[in-house]
Amino acid sequence: MNLSVREAGFNDFNLIVQYFHSANNEFLSEMGIDHLKIPNIDVWQQELSCELSKPIARKNYYYLIWEESSKPIGHSNLSGIVYGEKAKIHLHIWTKGQRLKGAGKELLKKSIKIYFDLFELSEIICEPIYSNKAPNKTLIKIGFVLEKTYETIPGSINYFQKVNRYVLNKNDYEKNIICF
């Protein structure tokens, strides 16, 4: 697999937005997403575009495109960014045929390094829905620690749900970087 990660640009936002808008309700629900909370296509693309021009220290969101052989296959992003402190990470492989092959793990590792360095974070948090096995397994494999399981609305497009809260501390990440 020839996997790479790059910063999302304006032309990538349509791919990201269409991923959510074209997904069926069952798939969205499996990820803990409430289809009624997904923003309008134009509004969402405009919001993402506005983030591009902000300085790093002022960004609310930041997206990376995941590629296999230079073709986009998914994305990860940060939300709730507190520059120099913490952010929440999200991860998505766009097509079913590309999931569960190990690419997500490798792409996530590449993304984490970028996020820690670019935003000078001390920790990265991920809160996947409790029942979605793929991200829960992947996070543990790369060193995230399960902090707690609880019920919440983990993001702006989610419904109230049971989530696992995982944390990756930068010090632990740096100690284990050779294992990555």
Buried (B, 14 or more C-beta within 10 A) or exposed (E): EEBEBBEBEEEBBBBBBEBBBEBEEEEBBBBBBBBEEBBEBEEBBEBBEEBBEEEEEEBEBBBBBBBBEEEBBBBBBBBBBEBEEBBBBBBBBBEEEBBEEEBBBBBBBBBBEBBBEBBEBEBBBBBBBBBBEBBBEBBEEBBBEEEEEEEEBBBEBBBEBEBBBBBBBBEBBEEEEEEE
